[in-house]
């Protein structure tokens, strides 16, 4: 990282650290991230005319056609999104 980008990073970090973040912000951000992801997959499925992403995974689970690895991947994907949102709060 060169000096200029390091300086920019420090300025951004100082700005974020000066902001008071409410305690519920992490949970709200995590819910927003998962909801936005599901909405995106829903719109993508509607446009493509076939189930994709979380819509496809949930459809397989409801129909009883899901394999164990598909369920695990869905859960880990959403869990990673939630953890990422919570960790971003501590940026």
Secondary structure, DSSP 8 states (H G I E B T S, - for coil): --HHHHHHHHHHHHHHHTS---TTHHHHHHHHHHHHHHHHHHHHHHHHTS--HHHHHHHHHHHT---HHHHHHHHHHHHHHHHHHHHHHT-
